[in-house]
Structure formats: structure tokens, C-alpha cells
């Protein structure tokens, strides 16, 4: 598997019902929106634990939106230098960049199409998609540029709520902030209450995302309060952390996607530019995304186990951008007609 060291693994995650897949380096909806979505506590539903995915590591006609990334962010917080793919500190801005906070960024609208490829590199750039979602560290600037030359927008994937020991900046995370293993070797939940420590680390990652030319960010594991993290995280803790992430992205002229965290959509829809969801059809949650659609913000949706004829009609009627992927999140994709 070119560009990937490791094997596809499956395990529990993010309070969903089953396993998800990812390549680990070094380790080998109808939804009644008048009712709240029950909080998940990180436990599995036995009936489908072996077959469904809780998160990834992750054509049609749609306006991918506009972007102005000419501005430059404020500095990252104390103690966090921008990192390169090798983990070495690099300059936060390129020569000639302004330190003025951008006032506009890419804002994708409902109806866009997308591809999600986090494994099996190199990235297949031939999918009929307006948006590509790929890994921040594993994909280089050349690939991002090639996708831009084809008229695509590109999102960088990163985990903002868990520590991954194979990432080049793993040494930046204090041991005291590392909680329970989340089902993956080398991956542990983070104590997101320590925003003043974690946000600078994430800002450094966002800087790398911007330097590579990405248009937006997918932040994974941003619903830890519904899981057994090892920390007494509250909904308020999660809201505060997620809003800080959104602010940091916007300071860099980058769009940011709310990943899952279905229960907090009403509170966070104004802070985030789009949403990414896994398996809302399987869990009868897709109606919860109406606030994003009503706000003219794209919802990128993926199912793993349902055939497209089981979810495409309903999800398309809601305005979701839906695809079917396999658990490995390689280049294979089925799009809704």
C-alpha cells in the first residue's frame, strides 16, 4: 500500500455502535428533530458491533463555494511551534504574508459532492467530486495543488480529541492530558478541558494545513464527552473546546467541519462551516442536520453498511451530500444518484 505503513484495523470509537477502520502507522435518519439524540457513552451495540463504523480517520452538481486564504493567522499560542510533516518546527507564515486575520474563507453549500480517502495512498484524483477529504500528515502539497488544478477543494483530516503516538508532533502532548485508550493501539482520549495547552498544538497543525494549501479542516473525535475518556468531561467542556477549534481555523482563513457530535449541532451550527457525519442513516439521525442545511451549509455524509438504495433517497431529500464508503476509507466510493 503505497505511502502507508501499517494495516487496516477495526475497533470501537466515538460512542457509535461498532468498529471503524484506519491505517495505523507503526501498528501495523427519519429523525424526529423534536427529540434529542441520546448521548452515546462509548459502549457498543452488540447486534452490529462487528460490522458498523463509528468514525473514520479518516458526483453531482454543487457550488463548492469561494475562498480567500490570502490572510494570515495570529500566532499560535505559547509553547507550540508550527510543525512540518517530520515534526520539526517551521516558520508560522511565509515571507510577505500578512498577520491580519482573514475575514472570509471557503463556505461549501449543500449539494456539493465529495470523496473521502484516508488510506491506500497515493490519492486517486479521478473521483467525480467537488471536495476531497484527506489526511493532513500523509498527503503532501503537490497532491493538494493537483486537486486544486482540477477545480477541487481539499479538506485536511486530523484528530483534535485524541492523542496518536505515531504523529510527528506526539511529543507535544503532556502525559497528564492522555486518557483512556479509545480502542486503537497508540491512541488515547485527550483531556479537552486543558484548552490552553491543546489549542496551541492544534493551531500548529492548522498552520501546517494552511501551508500545504488546504481549504478546510476535519477535526475528528470532538464528542469525547459522550465517551469513556477517563476524564469527567461535560457538554460545556466540549462546546468550549470545539468553539476554540473553529476560531483557530477561521483565524487562518480555513473552513472547519463539525465531525459527528450530533447532540450539539444546535449550539455549534453557527460556529462551523459544514458538517461531516458517519452513518446518520443507520442511526436514524440525519434529520438532526437540518440546522446546517437551513443555514446553507454543506453536510458531507457517509454510510458504510447500508446499500445506497437504503439511504440515498432520504438523505438527498434532506440536502445531504451522501456517499457509501468501505471501512478502510480507501479510494472506493459509491455516490448517490
C-alpha positions as a Python dict, from the first residue, in 0.01 Angstrom:
ca = {
    (1, 'X'): (0, 0, 0),
    (2, 'X'): (196, 296, -130),
    (3, 'X'): (256, 573, 118),
    (4, 'X'): (101, 389, 415),
    (5, 'X'): (288, 199, 679),
    (6, 'X'): (61, -35, 868),
    (7, 'X'): (-256, -232, 829),
    (8, 'X'): (-627, -160, 841),
    (9, 'X'): (-756, -213, 1192),
    (10, 'X'): (-1106, -220, 1338),
    (11, 'X'): (-1223, -112, 1678),
    (12, 'X'): (-1477, 88, 1878),
    (13, 'X'): (-1487, 462, 1864),
    (14, 'X'): (-1673, 783, 1935),
    (15, 'X'): (-1966, 617, 2107),
    (16, 'X'): (-2103, 460, 1795),
    (17, 'X'): (-2217, 105, 1763),
    (18, 'X'): (-1929, -62, 1603),
    (19, 'X'): (-1584, -57, 1462),
    (20, 'X'): (-1415, 175, 1224),
    (21, 'X'): (-1115, 131, 1004),
    (22, 'X'): (-795, 317, 968),
    (23, 'X'): (-441, 257, 869),
    (24, 'X'): (-219, 291, 1171),
    (25, 'X'): (144, 366, 1112),
    (26, 'X'): (370, 161, 1332),
    (27, 'X'): (81, -70, 1431),
    (28, 'X'): (73, -248, 1157),
    (29, 'X'): (-3223, 944, 975),
    (30, 'X'): (-3627, 967, 974),
    (31, 'X'): (-3506, 1165, 1268),
    (32, 'X'): (-3761, 1340, 1487),
    (33, 'X'): (-3578, 1661, 1544),
    (34, 'X'): (-3806, 1749, 1833),
    (35, 'X'): (-3634, 1473, 2028),
    (36, 'X'): (-3268, 1494, 2136),
    (37, 'X'): (-3028, 1233, 2017),
    (38, 'X'): (-2935, 1012, 2306),
    (39, 'X'): (-2584, 1066, 2429),
    (40, 'X'): (-2353, 782, 2350),
    (41, 'X'): (-2132, 661, 2631),
    (42, 'X'): (-1874, 477, 2429),
    (43, 'X'): (-2048, 140, 2451),
    (44, 'X'): (-2116, -89, 2158),
    (45, 'X'): (-2449, -224, 2035),
    (46, 'X'): (-2395, -596, 2024),
    (47, 'X'): (-2616, -652, 1721),
    (48, 'X'): (-2388, -469, 1483),
    (49, 'X'): (-2065, -417, 1668),
    (50, 'X'): (-1864, -616, 1419),
    (51, 'X'): (-2000, -456, 1105),
    (52, 'X'): (-2059, -84, 1154),
    (53, 'X'): (-1829, 211, 1182),
    (54, 'X'): (-1831, 484, 1431),
    (55, 'X'): (-1586, 716, 1274),
    (56, 'X'): (-1332, 728, 1007),
    (57, 'X'): (-993, 851, 1030),
    (58, 'X'): (-1039, 933, 817),
    (59, 'X'): (-2054, 1322, -850),
    (60, 'X'): (-2325, 1579, -857),
    (61, 'X'): (-2359, 1944, -921),
    (62, 'X'): (-2276, 2170, -633),
    (63, 'X'): (-2111, 2501, -576),
    (64, 'X'): (-1803, 2430, -372),
    (65, 'X'): (-1809, 2791, -260),
    (66, 'X'): (-1544, 3057, -260),
    (67, 'X'): (-1236, 3106, -57),
    (68, 'X'): (-995, 3381, 25),
    (69, 'X'): (-691, 3248, 201),
    (70, 'X'): (-466, 3542, 140),
    (71, 'X'): (-476, 3645, 504),
    (72, 'X'): (-260, 3502, 773),
    (73, 'X'): (-345, 3396, 1126),
    (74, 'X'): (-249, 3525, 1459),
    (75, 'X'): (37, 3342, 1620),
    (76, 'X'): (-12, 3003, 1773),
    (77, 'X'): (-30, 3000, 2149),
    (78, 'X'): (269, 2975, 2379),
    (79, 'X'): (472, 2660, 2371),
    (80, 'X'): (356, 2537, 2032),
    (81, 'X'): (568, 2590, 1728),
    (82, 'X'): (430, 2508, 1384),
    (83, 'X'): (532, 2160, 1276),
    (84, 'X'): (631, 2007, 948),
    (85, 'X'): (550, 1654, 838),
    (86, 'X'): (867, 1544, 1011),
    (87, 'X'): (777, 1715, 1336),
    (88, 'X'): (1037, 1989, 1303),
    (89, 'X'): (938, 2349, 1383),
    (90, 'X'): (891, 2574, 1083),
    (91, 'X'): (806, 2938, 1026),
    (92, 'X'): (441, 3018, 1102),
    (93, 'X'): (396, 3232, 793),
    (94, 'X'): (556, 3255, 455),
    (95, 'X'): (755, 3566, 365),
    (96, 'X'): (526, 3850, 270),
    (97, 'X'): (221, 3710, 442),
    (98, 'X'): (12, 3948, 648),
    (99, 'X'): (-64, 3882, 1014),
    (100, 'X'): (-415, 4023, 969),
    (101, 'X'): (-689, 3776, 1050),
    (102, 'X'): (-885, 3674, 737),
    (103, 'X'): (-1244, 3788, 718),
    (104, 'X'): (-1360, 3533, 463),
    (105, 'X'): (-1298, 3169, 387),
    (106, 'X'): (-1445, 2882, 189),
    (107, 'X'): (-1807, 2807, 283),
    (108, 'X'): (-1937, 2499, 99),
    (109, 'X'): (-2308, 2485, 28),
    (110, 'X'): (-2548, 2191, 24),
    (111, 'X'): (-2533, 1993, -298),
    (112, 'X'): (-2156, 1958, -326),
    (113, 'X'): (-2010, 1615, -391),
    (114, 'X'): (-1719, 1467, -202),
    (115, 'X'): (-1462, 1193, -178),
    (116, 'X'): (-1308, 1070, 145),
    (117, 'X'): (-976, 890, 115),
    (118, 'X'): (-756, 843, 418),
    (119, 'X'): (-570, 526, 320),
    (120, 'X'): (-426, 343, 19),
    (121, 'X'): (-206, 625, -97),
    (122, 'X'): (-138, 782, -337),
    (123, 'X'): (-466, 968, -351),
    (124, 'X'): (-682, 877, -651),
    (125, 'X'): (-753, 1217, -801),
    (126, 'X'): (-1002, 1087, -1060),
    (127, 'X'): (-1316, 1067, -843),
    (128, 'X'): (-1610, 1280, -958),
    (129, 'X'): (-1613, 1503, -651),
    (130, 'X'): (-1609, 1873, -570),
    (131, 'X'): (-1434, 1812, -238),
    (132, 'X'): (-1160, 1574, -129),
    (133, 'X'): (-1105, 1494, 240),
    (134, 'X'): (-756, 1352, 302),
    (135, 'X'): (-508, 1313, 587),
    (136, 'X'): (-312, 1620, 693),
    (137, 'X'): (18, 1445, 755),
    (138, 'X'): (6, 1177, 485),
    (139, 'X'): (-79, 1399, 187),
    (140, 'X'): (169, 1648, 51),
    (141, 'X'): (132, 1991, -104),
    (142, 'X'): (181, 1851, -454),
    (143, 'X'): (-136, 1643, -425),
    (144, 'X'): (-333, 1936, -286),
    (145, 'X'): (-213, 2153, -574),
    (146, 'X'): (-307, 1887, -829),
    (147, 'X'): (-658, 1868, -688),
    (148, 'X'): (-689, 2246, -694),
    (149, 'X'): (-583, 2247, -1058),
    (150, 'X'): (-881, 2019, -1125),
    (151, 'X'): (-1114, 2267, -956),
    (152, 'X'): (-1148, 2072, -632),
    (153, 'X'): (-1148, 2195, -275),
    (154, 'X'): (-943, 1995, -26),
    (155, 'X'): (-1002, 1926, 344),
    (156, 'X'): (-730, 1808, 579),
    (157, 'X'): (-819, 1538, 830),
    (158, 'X'): (-676, 1541, 1181),
    (159, 'X'): (-779, 1418, 1523),
    (160, 'X'): (-840, 1704, 1767),
    (161, 'X'): (-976, 1493, 2052),
    (162, 'X'): (-729, 1208, 2071),
    (163, 'X'): (-355, 1156, 2100),
    (164, 'X'): (-195, 939, 1833),
    (165, 'X'): (154, 823, 1920),
    (166, 'X'): (271, 792, 1558),
    (167, 'X'): (211, 1155, 1465),
    (168, 'X'): (522, 1371, 1426),
    (169, 'X'): (407, 1611, 1700),
    (170, 'X'): (316, 1340, 1951),
    (171, 'X'): (580, 1468, 2192),
    (172, 'X'): (391, 1795, 2231),
    (173, 'X'): (112, 1632, 2434),
    (174, 'X'): (170, 1621, 2812),
    (175, 'X'): (121, 1276, 2964),
    (176, 'X'): (-126, 1418, 3218),
    (177, 'X'): (-367, 1500, 2936),
    (178, 'X'): (-371, 1148, 2793),
    (179, 'X'): (-675, 945, 2898),
    (180, 'X'): (-814, 603, 2822),
    (181, 'X'): (-730, 416, 2509),
    (182, 'X'): (-1010, 471, 2261),
    (183, 'X'): (-989, 128, 2103),
    (184, 'X'): (-679, 178, 1892),
    (185, 'X'): (-322, 87, 1975),
    (186, 'X'): (-132, 404, 2037),
    (187, 'X'): (-440, 627, 2057),
    (188, 'X'): (-582, 782, 2373),
    (189, 'X'): (-851, 1037, 2452),
    (190, 'X'): (-738, 1388, 2539),
    (191, 'X'): (-844, 1597, 2837),
    (192, 'X'): (-1001, 1876, 2632),
    (193, 'X'): (-1054, 2086, 2944),
    (194, 'X'): (-690, 2187, 2907),
    (195, 'X'): (-768, 2419, 2619),
    (196, 'X'): (-474, 2649, 2683),
    (197, 'X'): (-240, 2354, 2629),
    (198, 'X'): (-417, 2173, 2348),
    (199, 'X'): (-526, 2464, 2131),
    (200, 'X'): (-168, 2577, 2056),
    (201, 'X'): (-86, 2222, 1942),
    (202, 'X'): (-392, 2221, 1719),
    (203, 'X'): (-306, 2568, 1591),
    (204, 'X'): (32, 2438, 1482),
    (205, 'X'): (-145, 2161, 1291),
    (206, 'X'): (-383, 2412, 1136),
    (207, 'X'): (-80, 2615, 1026),
    (208, 'X'): (57, 2306, 850),
    (209, 'X'): (-281, 2253, 687),
    (210, 'X'): (-275, 2607, 556),
    (211, 'X'): (84, 2591, 436),
    (212, 'X'): (2, 2283, 231),
    (213, 'X'): (-279, 2476, 66),
    (214, 'X'): (-583, 2304, 215),
    (215, 'X'): (-917, 2487, 212),
    (216, 'X'): (-1069, 2341, 527),
    (217, 'X'): (-1026, 2111, 824),
    (218, 'X'): (-1199, 1798, 951),
    (219, 'X'): (-1145, 1770, 1325),
    (220, 'X'): (-1218, 1419, 1449),
    (221, 'X'): (-1307, 1295, 1798),
    (222, 'X'): (-1479, 1616, 1902),
    (223, 'X'): (-1752, 1440, 2102),
    (224, 'X'): (-1536, 1287, 2371),
    (225, 'X'): (-1780, 1390, 2644),
    (226, 'X'): (-2010, 1109, 2526),
    (227, 'X'): (-1732, 853, 2562),
    (228, 'X'): (-1535, 688, 2838),
    (229, 'X'): (-1234, 911, 2810),
    (230, 'X'): (-1109, 874, 3165),
    (231, 'X'): (-1188, 1238, 3233),
    (232, 'X'): (-1511, 1393, 3370),
    (233, 'X'): (-1581, 1585, 3051),
    (234, 'X'): (-1907, 1780, 3035),
    (235, 'X'): (-2110, 1901, 2737),
    (236, 'X'): (-1994, 2252, 2828),
    (237, 'X'): (-1632, 2141, 2811),
    (238, 'X'): (-1688, 2004, 2463),
    (239, 'X'): (-1866, 2318, 2341),
    (240, 'X'): (-1584, 2538, 2468),
    (241, 'X'): (-1315, 2326, 2305),
    (242, 'X'): (-1497, 2290, 1974),
    (243, 'X'): (-1557, 2664, 1954),
    (244, 'X'): (-1191, 2733, 2016),
    (245, 'X'): (-1104, 2498, 1731),
    (246, 'X'): (-1345, 2680, 1500),
    (247, 'X'): (-1199, 3016, 1597),
    (248, 'X'): (-845, 2896, 1530),
    (249, 'X'): (-941, 2766, 1186),
    (250, 'X'): (-1112, 3089, 1089),
    (251, 'X'): (-814, 3293, 1205),
    (252, 'X'): (-621, 3105, 938),
    (253, 'X'): (-877, 3155, 663),
    (254, 'X'): (-978, 2789, 678),
    (255, 'X'): (-1324, 2636, 682),
    (256, 'X'): (-1390, 2383, 958),
    (257, 'X'): (-1625, 2086, 968),
    (258, 'X'): (-1810, 1963, 1276),
    (259, 'X'): (-1747, 1588, 1285),
    (260, 'X'): (-2041, 1388, 1425),
    (261, 'X'): (-2120, 1542, 1771),
    (262, 'X'): (-2487, 1524, 1671),
    (263, 'X'): (-2626, 1631, 2008),
    (264, 'X'): (-2451, 1969, 1995),
    (265, 'X'): (-2548, 2071, 1641),
    (266, 'X'): (-2798, 2336, 1761),
    (267, 'X'): (-2529, 2505, 1969),
    (268, 'X'): (-2246, 2475, 1716),
    (269, 'X'): (-2405, 2527, 1375),
    (270, 'X'): (-2318, 2898, 1381),
    (271, 'X'): (-1953, 2826, 1465),
    (272, 'X'): (-1882, 2566, 1197),
    (273, 'X'): (-1891, 2599, 819),
    (274, 'X'): (-2002, 2248, 731),
    (275, 'X'): (-2061, 1913, 894),
    (276, 'X'): (-1923, 1565, 837),
    (277, 'X'): (-2127, 1268, 955),
    (278, 'X'): (-2082, 894, 963),
    (279, 'X'): (-2385, 665, 949),
    (280, 'X'): (-2667, 905, 1036),
    (281, 'X'): (-2899, 693, 822),
    (282, 'X'): (-2806, 375, 1007),
    (283, 'X'): (-2868, 551, 1339),
    (284, 'X'): (-3179, 747, 1232),
    (285, 'X'): (-3005, 1077, 1300),
    (286, 'X'): (-2988, 1251, 961),
    (287, 'X'): (-3277, 1486, 1045),
    (288, 'X'): (-3060, 1637, 1316),
    (289, 'X'): (-2859, 1804, 1040),
    (290, 'X'): (-3148, 2025, 926),
    (291, 'X'): (-2994, 2329, 1104),
    (292, 'X'): (-2685, 2306, 883),
    (293, 'X'): (-2891, 2273, 566),
    (294, 'X'): (-3119, 2560, 675),
    (295, 'X'): (-2806, 2771, 726),
    (296, 'X'): (-2697, 2686, 368),
    (297, 'X'): (-2402, 2482, 495),
    (298, 'X'): (-2298, 2152, 341),
    (299, 'X'): (-2338, 1822, 525),
    (300, 'X'): (-2095, 1558, 400),
    (301, 'X'): (-2239, 1218, 491),
    (302, 'X'): (-2102, 866, 458),
    (303, 'X'): (-2257, 525, 522),
    (304, 'X'): (-2060, 204, 544),
    (305, 'X'): (-2300, -89, 567),
    (306, 'X'): (-2622, 35, 406),
    (307, 'X'): (-2674, -7, 34),
    (308, 'X'): (-2723, 324, -143),
    (309, 'X'): (-3088, 247, -222),
    (310, 'X'): (-3150, 233, 153),
    (311, 'X'): (-3039, 588, 228),
    (312, 'X'): (-2982, 800, -84),
    (313, 'X'): (-3347, 897, -134),
    (314, 'X'): (-3398, 1026, 219),
    (315, 'X'): (-3058, 1188, 254),
    (316, 'X'): (-3084, 1362, -83),
    (317, 'X'): (-3430, 1493, 11),
    (318, 'X'): (-3276, 1644, 323),
    (319, 'X'): (-2998, 1808, 122),
    (320, 'X'): (-2711, 1592, 245),
    (321, 'X'): (-2411, 1510, 28),
    (322, 'X'): (-2411, 1134, 72),
    (323, 'X'): (-2174, 858, -32),
    (324, 'X'): (-2106, 499, 61),
    (325, 'X'): (-1755, 404, 162),
    (326, 'X'): (-1586, 93, 288),
    (327, 'X'): (-1440, 89, 636),
    (328, 'X'): (-1086, 131, 514),
    (329, 'X'): (-1170, 469, 362),
    (330, 'X'): (-959, 396, 59),
    (331, 'X'): (-1039, 525, -290),
    (332, 'X'): (-1352, 308, -338),
    (333, 'X'): (-1675, 513, -329),
    (334, 'X'): (-2040, 486, -434),
    (335, 'X'): (-2222, 814, -489),
    (336, 'X'): (-2592, 883, -458),
    (337, 'X'): (-2760, 948, -794),
}
